[in-house]
Amino acid sequence: MAQPPPDVEGDDCLPAYRHLFCPDLLRDKVAFITGGGSGIGFRIAEIFMRHGCHTVIASRSLPRVLMAARKLAGATGRRCLPLCMDVRAPPAVMAAVDQALKEFGRIDILINCAAGNFLCPAGALSFNAFKTVMDIDTGGTFNVSRVLYEKFFRDHGGVIVNITATLGNRGQALQVHAGSAKAAVGGPQASLSTKVTVSPLQRLGNKTEIAHSVLYLASPLASYVTGAVLVADGGAWLTFPNDVKGLADFASFSSKL
């Protein structure tokens, strides 16, 4: 069984990195990454930049992406443009894409990684809470993809990778909202459970492993891959139990978004 690549907790760059692909794999490409200021989106930005890519990282929190951009540029030597953007607002998306094109002159790759989620039983889920998750995860993915297509991809081509979760593959307790949103988009991301013994690989994945999967899909290595769903969760979606009892402590949570 292959050992996982090194990773670090929190939104910090890796102290060292060993290239498994050619370091110039994405040389001088430009990637637009929603949710790029934290979590998996941050690591995707870092791995792309370590392979020669410039990035645009967009989030609703400007302080978050400003700090992330400083870390990423400092660790990789590549350019990183931080932008404040809400994927639910098409005018904001248009303005952000215009700013990115003004800065770099091109966008080659779109990574839709922005998401919203929380644990809540369906009986306590408010109408607005359900709509909010759908608007961010599903609507936001469409909004950014549509704007980038209109403004650049239609005439120049490009790559779109949507980061989602396996919640929609078979349903998950307390996740009817997120499962619905993810099912409308498509594929990968490991469950954040400590019960790893039910996973075929017997461990959780890390952010770098997900970033490497995205690197492959966004690179020329996947030039004949399109419309595919790559599930990168160690096989957990096949075997993970829908353990309502284990989540009972969350049953009293209600959403009031």
URLIN-V554532 format. One record per residue. N is the residue number from 1. PHI is phi in whole degrees, -180 to 180 (NA if undefined). Layout:
n=<N N>
phi=<PHI PHI>
This chain:
n=<1 2 3 4 5 6 7 8 9 10 11 12 13 14 15 16 17 18 19 20 21 22 23 24 25 26 27 28 29 30 31 32 33 34 35 36 37 38 39 40 41 42 43 44 45 46 47 48 49 50 51 52 53 54 55 56 57 58 59 60 61 62 63 64 65 66 67 68 69 70 71 72 73 74 75 76 77 78 79 80 81 82 83 84 85 86 87 88 89 90 91 92 93 94 95 96 97 98 99 100 101 102 103 104 105 106 107 108 109 110 111 112 113 114 115 116 117 118 119 120 121 122 123 124 125 126 127 128 129 130 131 132 133 134 135 136 137 138 139 140 141 142 143 144 145 146 147 148 149 150 151 152 153 154 155 156 157 158 159 160 161 162 163 164 165 166 167 168 169 170 171 172 173 174 175 176 177 178 179 180 181 182 183 184 185 186 187 188 189 190 191 192 193 194 195 196 197 198 199 200 201 202 203 204 205 206 207 208 209 210 211 212 213 214 215 216 217 218 219 220 221 222 223 224 225 226 227 228 229 230 231 232 233 234 235 236 237 238 239 240 241 242 243 244 245 246 247 248 249 250 251 252 253 254 255 256 257>
phi=<NA -65 -80 -69 -70 -60 -147 -130 -74 75 -97 -130 -76 -67 -67 -150 -144 -106 -71 -96 -106 -56 -59 -98 -55 -118 -52 64 -76 -126 -114 -105 -120 -80 68 -80 -88 -157 58 -62 -60 -62 -69 -61 -58 -63 -64 -60 -66 -70 -111 94 -88 -90 -133 -118 -113 -122 -158 -68 -99 -64 -56 -64 -74 -63 -66 -62 -62 -63 -63 -66 -65 -65 -82 -115 77 -102 -82 -139 -101 -89 -133 -89 -157 -106 -64 -78 -113 -51 -60 -67 -64 -60 -64 -66 -65 -60 -66 -65 -68 -66 -74 -112 81 -165 -139 -99 -137 -116 -114 -87 -121 -65 -156 -135 -162 -168 -90 -165 -67 -58 -68 -108 -81 -76 -59 -71 -64 -61 -64 -61 -65 -62 -66 -75 -72 -89 -61 -63 -61 -66 -56 -69 -62 -64 -64 -66 -62 -64 -89 -151 -64 -59 -96 -122 80 171 -120 -122 -123 -101 -92 -137 -143 -82 -58 -86 -71 -147 88 -147 -56 66 -133 -62 -70 -70 -61 -63 -66 -69 -62 -76 -104 150 -143 -91 156 -73 -72 -90 -108 -84 -83 -83 -67 -85 -85 -54 -87 63 -163 -81 -82 -123 -63 -65 -64 -65 -61 -65 -63 -69 -58 -60 -64 -87 -96 -62 -61 -105 -63 -112 -109 -153 67 -101 -111 -102 -89 -115 -142 68 84 -62 -65 -81 -126 -70 -75 -84 -87 -64 -60 -67 -104 -60 -63 -93 -62 -89 -72 -127 -99 -133 -67>
